[in-house]
Amino acid sequence: MNNLVQLVRILSSDDPLLAQVPALYESAFPEQARIPTKRLLELIDERNMMMFYCATVNDEFCGMASVWTLKSHTIYFHYLAILESMRNRGLGAQAVAQVLQRCVLYPTVGEVEAPVTDLQKRRLAFYLRNNFSIASENPTLLNAAHPGNDLYLISNKNIDYCLEDVQREIIEQVYSKLHE
């Protein structure tokens, strides 16, 4: 059996591959990190700056990923989740590698919670193993936009020269769309 992940770009909320996304999305992310599932599906239909992918193995759904292209051509890795029954097989690492390969010319950034709990420590370690590094342990603009949530900003390339600009773009171009 071939365990290679394929990322399939989803262009419509009617796509049958999305059938398992709501349950995965709602179980994989804490409530404060999620937008309403209905809004996530609307964003897929808008096909504006967000690209939504279903991850498959042998044409069977195994996960999801969403990335945004910011105006500066920075890529914002918003969500990645693999079905619990399919975890610990390297599928998430394959999905990350495919996203990074598709966006090789531009920095790819993401947010992770400050590593306090075991789960948060595992999430950060996952991204560090998969070509990301910590760009900021205190991205002040992002943390101000998420009171009570301490976030780290991670990146696959050095973004020291544009750290504040990237945070502003995430807030203005992504956060604003999430809550329309």
C-alpha positions as a Markdown table, in Angstrom:
| # | Residue | x | y | z |
|---|---|---|---|---|
| 1 | Met | 0.0 | 0.0 | 0.0 |
| 2 | Asn | 1.3 | 3.4 | -1.0 |
| 3 | Asn | 1.3 | 6.0 | 1.9 |
| 4 | Leu | 2.1 | 9.0 | -0.2 |
| 5 | Val | 0.0 | 12.1 | 0.6 |
| 6 | Gln | -1.5 | 14.0 | -2.2 |
| 7 | Leu | -2.8 | 17.5 | -1.6 |
| 8 | Val | -5.9 | 18.1 | -3.7 |
| 9 | Arg | -6.9 | 21.8 | -4.2 |
| 10 | Ile | -10.6 | 22.3 | -3.3 |
| 11 | Leu | -12.4 | 24.9 | -5.3 |
| 12 | Ser | -15.9 | 24.5 | -4.1 |
| 13 | Ser | -17.6 | 23.7 | -0.8 |
| 14 | Asp | -19.6 | 21.1 | -2.7 |
| 15 | Asp | -16.6 | 18.9 | -3.3 |
| 16 | Pro | -17.3 | 15.4 | -1.9 |
| 17 | Leu | -13.8 | 15.3 | -0.4 |
| 18 | Leu | -15.0 | 17.9 | 2.2 |
| 19 | Ala | -17.4 | 15.5 | 3.8 |
| 20 | Gln | -15.0 | 14.7 | 6.7 |
| 21 | Val | -13.5 | 18.2 | 7.0 |
| 22 | Pro | -16.0 | 19.6 | 9.6 |
| 23 | Ala | -15.5 | 16.8 | 12.1 |
| 24 | Leu | -11.7 | 16.9 | 11.7 |
| 25 | Tyr | -11.6 | 20.7 | 11.8 |
| 26 | Glu | -13.7 | 20.8 | 15.0 |
| 27 | Ser | -11.8 | 18.0 | 16.7 |
| 28 | Ala | -8.2 | 19.1 | 15.7 |
| 29 | Phe | -8.3 | 22.8 | 16.7 |
| 30 | Pro | -9.3 | 24.4 | 20.0 |
| 31 | Glu | -12.4 | 26.5 | 19.8 |
| 32 | Gln | -10.5 | 29.8 | 20.2 |
| 33 | Ala | -8.3 | 28.8 | 17.2 |
| 34 | Arg | -11.3 | 28.1 | 14.9 |
| 35 | Ile | -13.6 | 30.1 | 12.9 |
| 36 | Pro | -17.2 | 28.8 | 12.4 |
| 37 | Thr | -17.1 | 25.8 | 10.0 |
| 38 | Lys | -19.7 | 27.6 | 7.8 |
| 39 | Arg | -17.3 | 30.5 | 7.4 |
| 40 | Leu | -14.4 | 28.1 | 6.5 |
| 41 | Leu | -16.5 | 26.6 | 3.7 |
| 42 | Glu | -17.5 | 30.1 | 2.5 |
| 43 | Leu | -13.8 | 31.0 | 2.2 |
| 44 | Ile | -13.3 | 28.0 | 0.0 |
| 45 | Asp | -16.0 | 29.2 | -2.4 |
| 46 | Glu | -14.6 | 32.7 | -2.4 |
| 47 | Arg | -11.2 | 31.4 | -3.8 |
| 48 | Asn | -9.7 | 34.7 | -3.0 |
| 49 | Met | -6.4 | 34.5 | -1.1 |
| 50 | Met | -7.0 | 31.2 | 0.7 |
| 51 | Met | -6.1 | 27.9 | -0.9 |
| 52 | Phe | -7.7 | 24.9 | 0.8 |
| 53 | Tyr | -6.4 | 21.4 | 0.3 |
| 54 | Cys | -7.7 | 18.0 | 1.3 |
| 55 | Ala | -4.9 | 15.5 | 1.9 |
| 56 | Thr | -5.5 | 12.0 | 0.6 |
| 57 | Val | -3.7 | 8.7 | 0.6 |
| 58 | Asn | -4.8 | 6.3 | -2.1 |
| 59 | Asp | -7.6 | 8.7 | -3.0 |
| 60 | Glu | -9.0 | 8.4 | 0.6 |
| 61 | Phe | -9.3 | 11.6 | 2.7 |
| 62 | Cys | -6.8 | 11.8 | 5.5 |
| 63 | Gly | -6.5 | 15.5 | 6.3 |
| 64 | Met | -6.7 | 19.2 | 5.4 |
| 65 | Ala | -4.5 | 22.2 | 5.0 |
| 66 | Ser | -5.2 | 25.8 | 4.3 |
| 67 | Val | -2.7 | 28.5 | 3.2 |
| 68 | Trp | -3.1 | 32.1 | 2.3 |
| 69 | Thr | -1.0 | 34.2 | -0.1 |
| 70 | Leu | -0.4 | 37.6 | 1.4 |
| 71 | Lys | 0.1 | 40.7 | -0.7 |
| 72 | Ser | 3.9 | 40.6 | 0.0 |
| 73 | His | 4.0 | 37.1 | -1.5 |
| 74 | Thr | 4.5 | 35.6 | 2.0 |
| 75 | Ile | 2.6 | 32.4 | 2.5 |
| 76 | Tyr | 0.6 | 32.0 | 5.6 |
| 77 | Phe | 0.1 | 28.4 | 6.7 |
| 78 | His | -3.2 | 28.6 | 8.5 |
| 79 | Tyr | -4.4 | 25.1 | 9.2 |
| 80 | Leu | -3.0 | 21.6 | 9.0 |
| 81 | Ala | -4.7 | 18.6 | 10.4 |
| 82 | Ile | -4.5 | 14.8 | 9.9 |
| 83 | Leu | -7.3 | 12.4 | 10.9 |
| 84 | Glu | -6.4 | 10.9 | 14.3 |
| 85 | Ser | -6.5 | 7.4 | 13.0 |
| 86 | Met | -3.9 | 8.4 | 10.4 |
| 87 | Arg | -1.5 | 10.3 | 12.6 |
| 88 | Asn | 2.1 | 9.2 | 13.4 |
| 89 | Arg | 2.7 | 7.9 | 9.9 |
| 90 | Gly | 4.6 | 10.9 | 8.5 |
| 91 | Leu | 1.5 | 12.1 | 6.6 |
| 92 | Gly | 1.6 | 15.6 | 8.2 |
| 93 | Ala | 5.2 | 16.0 | 7.4 |
| 94 | Gln | 4.5 | 15.0 | 3.8 |
| 95 | Ala | 1.7 | 17.6 | 3.6 |
| 96 | Val | 4.0 | 20.3 | 5.0 |
| 97 | Ala | 6.7 | 19.4 | 2.6 |
| 98 | Gln | 4.3 | 19.7 | -0.4 |
| 99 | Val | 3.1 | 23.1 | 0.8 |
| 100 | Leu | 6.7 | 24.3 | 1.1 |
| 101 | Gln | 7.6 | 22.9 | -2.3 |
| 102 | Arg | 4.7 | 24.7 | -3.9 |
| 103 | Cys | 5.7 | 27.9 | -2.3 |
| 104 | Val | 9.5 | 27.5 | -2.6 |
| 105 | Leu | 10.2 | 31.1 | -3.7 |
| 106 | Tyr | 8.5 | 32.8 | -0.8 |
| 107 | Pro | 8.7 | 32.6 | 3.0 |
| 108 | Thr | 6.0 | 30.5 | 4.6 |
| 109 | Val | 4.9 | 31.5 | 8.1 |
| 110 | Gly | 2.5 | 30.2 | 10.6 |
| 111 | Glu | 1.4 | 30.5 | 14.2 |
| 112 | Val | 1.7 | 28.0 | 17.0 |
| 113 | Glu | 0.6 | 28.4 | 20.6 |
| 114 | Ala | 3.5 | 29.0 | 23.1 |
| 115 | Pro | 4.6 | 25.6 | 24.2 |
| 116 | Val | 3.1 | 25.2 | 27.6 |
| 117 | Thr | 1.1 | 21.9 | 27.5 |
| 118 | Asp | 2.5 | 18.6 | 26.1 |
| 119 | Leu | 0.2 | 19.0 | 23.0 |
| 120 | Gln | 1.5 | 22.5 | 22.3 |
| 121 | Lys | 5.1 | 21.3 | 22.8 |
| 122 | Arg | 4.5 | 18.5 | 20.3 |
| 123 | Arg | 2.9 | 20.9 | 17.7 |
| 124 | Leu | 5.9 | 23.2 | 17.9 |
| 125 | Ala | 8.4 | 20.3 | 17.7 |
| 126 | Phe | 6.5 | 19.0 | 14.6 |
| 127 | Tyr | 7.0 | 22.3 | 12.7 |
| 128 | Leu | 10.6 | 22.6 | 13.9 |
| 129 | Arg | 11.3 | 19.1 | 12.5 |
| 130 | Asn | 9.7 | 20.1 | 9.2 |
| 131 | Asn | 11.8 | 23.1 | 8.1 |
| 132 | Phe | 10.4 | 25.8 | 10.2 |
| 133 | Ser | 12.1 | 27.8 | 12.9 |
| 134 | Ile | 10.9 | 30.3 | 15.5 |
| 135 | Ala | 10.7 | 33.7 | 13.9 |
| 136 | Ser | 9.4 | 35.3 | 17.1 |
| 137 | Glu | 8.5 | 34.0 | 20.5 |
| 138 | Asn | 6.5 | 37.2 | 21.1 |
| 139 | Pro | 4.9 | 38.5 | 17.9 |
| 140 | Thr | 3.4 | 41.5 | 19.7 |
| 141 | Leu | 0.9 | 42.4 | 17.0 |
| 142 | Leu | -0.5 | 38.9 | 16.6 |
| 143 | Asn | -0.6 | 38.4 | 20.4 |
| 144 | Ala | -2.5 | 41.7 | 20.7 |
| 145 | Ala | -5.0 | 40.5 | 18.2 |
| 146 | His | -5.4 | 37.3 | 20.2 |
| 147 | Pro | -5.7 | 38.4 | 23.9 |
| 148 | Gly | -5.2 | 35.5 | 26.2 |
| 149 | Asn | -3.4 | 33.5 | 23.5 |
| 150 | Asp | 0.3 | 33.5 | 23.5 |
| 151 | Leu | 1.5 | 32.7 | 20.0 |
| 152 | Tyr | 4.9 | 32.0 | 18.4 |
| 153 | Leu | 5.4 | 33.0 | 14.8 |
| 154 | Ile | 7.2 | 30.4 | 12.8 |
| 155 | Ser | 8.8 | 30.6 | 9.4 |
| 156 | Asn | 10.7 | 28.5 | 6.9 |
| 157 | Lys | 12.9 | 31.5 | 5.9 |
| 158 | Asn | 14.4 | 34.4 | 7.8 |
| 159 | Ile | 11.8 | 37.2 | 8.1 |
| 160 | Asp | 13.6 | 39.4 | 10.6 |
| 161 | Tyr | 13.6 | 42.2 | 8.1 |
| 162 | Cys | 9.8 | 42.2 | 7.7 |
| 163 | Leu | 8.5 | 40.7 | 11.0 |
| 164 | Glu | 6.1 | 43.5 | 11.8 |
| 165 | Asp | 4.9 | 43.8 | 8.2 |
| 166 | Val | 4.1 | 40.1 | 8.1 |
| 167 | Gln | 2.1 | 40.3 | 11.3 |
| 168 | Arg | 0.2 | 43.3 | 10.0 |
| 169 | Glu | -0.6 | 41.5 | 6.8 |
| 170 | Ile | -1.9 | 38.4 | 8.6 |
| 171 | Ile | -4.1 | 40.7 | 10.7 |
| 172 | Glu | -5.3 | 42.8 | 7.8 |
| 173 | Gln | -5.6 | 40.2 | 5.1 |
| 174 | Val | -6.4 | 37.0 | 7.0 |
| 175 | Tyr | -8.0 | 37.8 | 10.3 |
| 176 | Ser | -10.2 | 40.4 | 8.8 |
| 177 | Lys | -11.5 | 37.8 | 6.2 |
| 178 | Leu | -12.0 | 35.1 | 8.8 |
| 179 | His | -14.6 | 37.2 | 10.7 |
| 180 | Glu | -16.5 | 38.9 | 7.9 |
